[in-house]
Amino acid sequence: MNKRLKALFNHFYHAVLKTTGASTEQFDFTHCPEFSNGFSRMSMHVELHNKSKIYFKKYMFFIVFALCLLTHYTLSITPVFGAFKDSGWGVRPAGMGGAFVAVADDSNASLYNPGGIAQISKNEVTFMSSRLFTGLEGVDLGLNYLSYVHPLNKKYGSLSLTWSSLFSPGLYREDTGNFTYGRLIKKDLALGVNAKYLRKEYTLDVRTYNDPVFESGSSKDAVTFDAGFLFFVPKTDIKIGLVSKNITKPDMGLKTQDVVESENTVGVSYYNAKLPFLKLPYFTFALDYVSRADVVDVRSGLETWLFDGRFAVRLGCRTSEISTGLGYEISLSSKYKLVIDYAFGLPLEIQESTGSHRIGVTMRF
């Protein structure tokens, strides 16, 4: 596996062409088999009516989370996808295993569920920088992410602009720009849409400059759309999210077809201002079921805010990674709040990697 990973990152074009006979555009860093295998806080308490419900709610989160760990061994993820697959955008969602479709209550919502930005009541900007799969010799792979959300008003909803980039310096990069609109269309239902601009670009050198794959250029652009719904279950602290990404399935191929497959996700989240018995404050549990080209990813995550809601602890799992995260909120004034987040992800089948690190800063005003 080390040999293939090194070839992928250090000699991306020629290694792929010589060892597989395929064009380089059929592969991207996040979808190789090695990598594939490897509410807002509300002050409401849920009253439990009988003892059985209490015990069920006390343990169901941890039971489901444990089951998610088992999916690593029971799900087979073998296809090699095209570009622009979810790569763990946003530090807070990453710390929760990417289970964010039914949470989506901050400036990370645009890339998870555009309907979620309808929940945001203040201007919010967030920036993330990360390094993926550290510890692998010769590998330099990163993610950058910048998002701004501007609430209009309760009637007209919210707008968001987002830029995200996956890159390996001197080899390859993917950039995505999102313009997002979301609003409440009913008291308990939010709808959002993304207009997405996609671009991928290969960096050519003397060995690849005359490669037939790049005779028409070394970059490709396309436009596609996402749509998402967020349903607030009446009289509960449960939310259900549904999102479809890359609806038009754009072709990002340079010479041969390279379709960006659509991705459909259904998620559920539960919030409690103080979880019964465990006494965890501002507690959120989330579970997502993701389907892309008949391949399934199950994601689950937990979050609790301690010390009067200033310090966050997160735990997450998906089929290829387990993760954890921390967050700290600083009140700069009555209007401005600064949040610093960190997330660590450990790939389950890349033993040589010491993990992926993400750090982000969010300002609310």
N, C-alpha and C positions, 0 to 999 in steps of 0.2 A: 504493500500500500504506500510506503514511503516513496518508492520509485515513481509510482504513478502521480502522487501528489507533487513531487518535485518537478516532474516533467510538465505537469499542468501549469504550475506557477512560473517556472524558470524558462521553459522552452515550450510555451503554450501552443504555438501554431505548428511547428515542425513535429513535435512529439505526437500531437493528435493525428496529423496527416500520415506520418510514417507508421505509427503503431496500429491505427484503426482503419486507415484508408478513407476516413470521413472528412468532410470539410470542417474547419474550425468552428463555423457558426452553429454547428449542431450541439455544441457544448457550451456550458457556462459554469462559473466557479461554484455556484450554489446548488447545482442540480446533478453533479456527478454522483455515481453510486456510493462513493466513499462518504460523501456528506449526507446522502439520503438515508444511508444505513447508520451509519454511526448512532356607584350610583352616586354619582357624586355622593359626598358624605352628608347624610341627612340625620337630623336629630329625632328619629322615630324608633320606638321599640316595638317589636312584634310580640304580642301576647300569645302565649301557648296555652291551649285549652285543656290538654291532658298530658299525662306522664309519658305516654308512648311517643307523642310528638316531640317532647323535650329531648328524649334520648335519640330519636331519629335525627333531629337537627344538630344535636351535639356531635354526632359521629359521622354523619353522611359525607361531610366535606373531606375528611381524612380517608374514608373508605374509597371514595371516588378518586382521590389523588393517588392512593396506592394502586388502584386498578390501572390508572394511566401509566404508571411505571411499567406495568406488565405489557402494555401495548408495544413496547420496544421489541419484545420477543415474539409477539403474535402477529404483527403487521409486517407484510413484505412490501418494501418500497424499492422497486428495481428500475423503473423507467428513467431515462435521461431527458429532462425537460428542456425547453427553450429558455430564453432569458426572462427576467423580471418576475421571478417568483419571490414571495415574501421572504425577507432575509433577517427579520427580527428588528424592525424599525421601532424606535422609541425605547428609552431606558426603562420606564415603568412597565410597559407591556412585556418587554423582554424578561424582566425579573419575575413576571407572572406566567412564564412559559408561552407567551404569545396569545394567551386566552383573554381577548379584549373586545371582541365583537359586541358583546352584551354589556360591557362596562362603558367604554368609549365616551368618557366624560371630561376629557381634557384635550389639549392640542395635538395629541397623538391620534385622535379619532379619525382624522382624514384618511389615513392609510389602513384603518381597520374597519370602520363603519361610518361612512359620511353622515348618516342620520344622527350620529352621536353629538355632532357639534351644536345641535339644537339645544342641548343641555347647558351649554356654557354661557354664563351670564356676564363675564368680564373679559376684557382683552387679554390675550395670552400668547406668548411667544416661547418656543422651546428650541434648543439646539442640542444635538447629540453627535458625539464622535466615538468611534470604536475601532478596535482591532480584533480580528477574528482568527481563531485557531492558532493562537500564539504557541510558541515552542516547536513548531514545525520548521525545520531548517530551510531557509531560502524562501519562505512564504511571507508575503506582505499583502494582506487583504484587509480592507477597511470599509466602514460605512460612515457616511455623514448624513445628517438629517436636520432640516430647518423648517419650522412650521409656525404660522401666525393665524390666529383665529380672532375675528372681529364680530361680536354680536351686534346685530342691527337693533332689534327690539323683539319683544315676545311675539308680536304679530308677524313680522317679516323674517324671523329666524337669524341665522348666522352665516358669515362667509369665511373662507379659509384659503390661504395660499401655502403650498408645501413644495419643498424641493428635497429630493433624496438621491443619494449617489452610492453605488457599490463600485469599488475600484481596486485594481492592483497596479501600482505605479509602473509605467513603462510597458504595460501589457494590454490592459483592457479596462473599460469602465462602462457602467450603465447609469443613466440619469433619468429621473422621472419628475415631471412637474405636474402638480395637481391644482386645479381650481375647484373648490368645493362649496356647495350650497346645501344647507340643511335647515329644516323648520318643523315645528309641530303642526301636523295637519289635523289632528284631533288631540283632545286632552291627554290621551294615553298612547299616542302613536306619532313617531317622528319619521320623516323621510329625508334622505340626503342623496345627492349625486356628485360624482367626480367627473370632470373632464380632464383626461390625462394625456400628457405629451411624453412619449417614450423615445429615448435615444441611446444607442449603443455605439461604441467606437473602439476599434483595435489600434494599438500603436505599432506601426510597422518598423522593421529594421532591415538591414541589408539582406537578411535571409528570407524575409517575407515580402519585400517590396514588389517583386515580380511574380508573386504567387497568383495563379489564375483565380483563386477565390476572391481576391481583392481588385480584380481588373476594373470593376465598376465603382470602386471606392472602398474605404475602410470603415464607413459608418452607415447607420441606417436610422430613420426616424419614422414614427407612426403616432397615431392618435387613437385612443379608445376611451371607454367609459366604465365607471363603477356605479352601482346603486345599492343603497342599504336602508333597512327599516329597523326601528327600535321600538318595541312594544313594552309599555309599563303595565304590568299585571295589576289590575285594580285591587286596592286594599291590601297589598303586599309590598315587600321590598324586593320583588323579583322583576327582572327585566329579561326580555328575549330579543336577540338580535338576529337579523338575516341579511346577508350581503352577497352580492355577485360582482366579481372583479373581471376586468378585461372582457367585457361583454361581446365586443366585436371580433375577438380573437385575431389581433393584427399580425401580419407577417413581418418578422424582423430579419428575414434572411437576406444575405448579401448576394449569393449566387443561387443557392437552392432554398427551398421553403423552410422557414423556421418560425412556426406559429407560437405565439404567446397564448397558452391555453387559458381558458376561463377558469375561475376558481370560485366555488360556492361554499359558504360557511353558515352554519347555524350555531348560535351560542346562547347560553343562559347564565345569568349572574344573580347572586343573592347578597343583599347588604343588611347588616344589623349594626346599630349604633353601639351595642354591647352584647356580644354573643353570649347566650345563656351558659351558665356553669363555668365555661372557660374564661369568661370575663374579658374577652379580647375586644378592645374598643375599635370603633369604626372599621368593622370587619367586612371584607368582601371575598366571596368565592366565585370563581368563573370557570366555565367549561365550554370549549369550542369543539365542533366537529367539522373538519375541513376536507373538501373533496376537490381534487384537481386531476382531470384525465383518469378517472377511476382509481386514483391513489388517495388513500385516506390518511389524515394526520389528526390525532386526538391531542388537544392541549388543555391543561388545567392549571389554575393558579389561585393563590391565596394572598391577601394583603390585610395588614392591620396597622393602624396608626396609634402609636403609644405616646405617652407624655403629653396629654391634652391635644393630641392630633398633630404633633410637630415632627415625630420620628416614625418613619414607615419601615416595616419589615415585610419582605415578599418572598414567596416560594413558588416555583413553577416547574412544569414538566411537559414535554412534547415527545413524540416518538423518537426523535433523534438527539434530544438534549434535556438535561436537568439544569435548573437555574435558580438563582437567588438574587435578591436585590435589597437595597437600602435607600431611604430618602429622608431628607431633612428640610423642613420648611422654616424660613426666616422671615419675620415680619419687619420690613424696613420702615413702614409707616402704616397708617390706617388704610391707605390705598394700595400700596405696593407690597407684594409678597414674592420672595425668591425661594425656589425649590431646587435643591441639588440632589441628583439621583445617581446611583451606581448599580450596575447589574453584572453578574458573572454567570456565564453559561459553560457547562462542561459537556462536550460531545460524548455520546455513549459508545461510539465505535471508531473513534480516531484516538487510539491510546497514546500516540506520540504527542498530542496536543495538550498543552496545559490550560486550555480554555479560551473563551472569548470574553473581552472586557468592554463594557460600554459605560460612558459617563455623559451626563446631560445636565443642562441648566434651564430652568423654566422661570419666566417672569410673568406674574399676573398683576394687572393694573386696571 
